[in-house]
């Protein structure tokens, strides 16, 4: 908690120092600041295009579209996935077959609203944080080690058309030394190649 406060204080000082330098040197920024238009999200009753690539806005109400039957088999998941659209961003949840204690739960959340840099700054101070490249796009992950041995790997990937997506890979019963982020990275690669 204290590291988070220290990090915020340093960022605030950097912004204040930058503002003071601009004022002292008399630099001006021309033009008027404008906000980007909100992405046009497909309605829940309007299906996305049948084949990729998709935008995140096309997947907001259809997050389970992103993985097909072959993907589910490859990653040991059952289909077709359970969408949870009441939160922003909504997500799809895939789980292992019912009697599979060695299975994994997977979550995918398309997010055309938030910005990669903002979320990276929030997560940067977490233990087991690292940056990586997913299908040529900037990405970062947090390999979370929780009490009782539970682990999950969360990956955020920037998308060229705006926004980012998040993938979470969580073994039902993690084993000592298990590579949790390797499969999560492979899954994020598959998804990144389907989003423009």
Buried (B, 14 or more C-beta within 10 A) or exposed (E): EEEEEEBEEEEEEEEEEEEEEEEEEEEEEEEEEEEEEEBEBBEEEEEBEEEBEBBBBBBBBBBBBBBBEEBBEBBBBBEBBEBBBEEEBBBBBBBBEEEBEEBBBBBBBBBBBBBBEEBBEEEEEBEEEEEBEBBEBBBBBBBBEEEEEEBBBBBBBBBEBBBBBBBBBBBEEBEEEEEBBEBBBEBBBBBBBBBE
